[in-house]
Amino acid sequence: MKTVDTEKNELPKLITATELSEILGLSLNRLWALRKDPSCNIPTPINISKGARGQRWRLNEIERWLDSKQAANDDTQIAEGKAA
């Protein structure tokens, strides 16, 4: 597991559930429901302390996950002839 960005020698930015829900445009309740959905494949948070308030997501993992979701959506639209 990589804990330091070797290119910039920086720690990855960690975001809270509230920040993640804002990025995704979802309520916290919907975010928790997505975490339980195996087809969603949302990145797993890390625990920095006990309980839900201690969970953080690596922003770079969320960005990659969103990019992969967008790419899959683009591929579906191309296959269906909907994309320009």
C-alpha positions as CSV (number, residue, x, y, z in Angstrom):
1,M,0.0,0.0,0.0
2,K,1.4,3.4,-1.0
3,T,1.1,6.0,1.7
4,V,3.3,8.7,0.2
5,D,3.1,10.2,-3.3
6,T,6.7,9.6,-4.4
7,E,6.5,12.1,-7.3
8,K,5.6,15.0,-5.1
9,N,6.7,13.5,-1.8
10,E,3.3,14.4,-0.2
11,L,0.8,12.4,1.8
12,P,-2.4,11.7,0.0
13,K,-5.3,14.1,0.8
14,L,-7.9,12.5,3.0
15,I,-11.5,13.5,2.9
16,T,-14.4,12.9,5.3
17,A,-17.8,11.3,4.5
18,T,-19.3,14.8,4.4
19,E,-16.7,16.0,1.9
20,L,-17.2,12.8,-0.2
21,S,-21.0,13.2,-0.2
22,E,-20.6,16.8,-1.4
23,I,-18.2,15.7,-4.2
24,L,-20.6,13.1,-5.3
25,G,-23.7,15.3,-4.8
26,L,-25.3,12.7,-2.5
27,S,-26.7,12.7,1.0
28,L,-24.8,10.9,3.7
29,N,-27.5,8.3,3.9
30,R,-27.2,7.6,0.1
31,L,-23.4,7.4,0.5
32,W,-23.7,4.8,3.2
33,A,-26.2,2.8,1.1
34,L,-23.7,2.9,-1.9
35,R,-21.0,1.5,0.4
36,K,-23.1,-1.6,1.0
37,D,-23.8,-2.1,-2.7
38,P,-21.1,-4.4,-4.1
39,S,-21.8,-3.3,-7.7
40,C,-20.8,0.2,-6.8
41,N,-17.2,-0.6,-6.0
42,I,-16.7,2.6,-4.2
43,P,-13.2,2.8,-2.7
44,T,-12.9,1.6,0.9
45,P,-12.2,4.2,3.5
46,I,-9.3,4.0,5.9
47,N,-10.0,4.2,9.7
48,I,-8.0,6.9,11.5
49,S,-10.0,6.3,14.7
50,K,-12.9,4.2,15.9
51,G,-16.4,4.7,14.5
52,A,-17.8,6.3,11.3
53,R,-16.4,9.7,12.2
54,G,-12.9,8.3,12.0
55,Q,-13.2,7.1,8.4
56,R,-11.5,9.0,5.6
57,W,-11.2,8.4,1.9
58,R,-8.1,9.0,-0.2
59,L,-9.0,11.8,-2.6
60,N,-6.8,10.3,-5.4
61,E,-8.6,6.9,-5.1
62,I,-12.0,8.7,-5.3
63,E,-10.8,10.6,-8.4
64,R,-9.7,7.4,-10.1
65,W,-13.0,5.7,-9.2
66,L,-15.0,8.6,-10.7
67,D,-12.8,8.6,-13.8
68,S,-13.4,4.8,-14.2
69,K,-17.2,5.3,-13.8
70,Q,-17.1,8.1,-16.4
71,A,-15.1,6.0,-18.8
72,A,-17.5,3.0,-18.4
73,N,-20.4,5.4,-19.0
74,D,-18.7,6.8,-22.1
75,D,-18.1,3.3,-23.4
76,T,-21.7,2.3,-22.9
77,Q,-22.9,5.4,-24.7
78,I,-20.6,4.7,-27.6
79,A,-21.7,1.1,-27.8
80,E,-25.3,2.3,-27.9
81,G,-24.6,4.9,-30.5
82,K,-25.5,7.9,-28.2
83,A,-22.1,9.6,-28.0
84,A,-20.9,12.1,-30.6
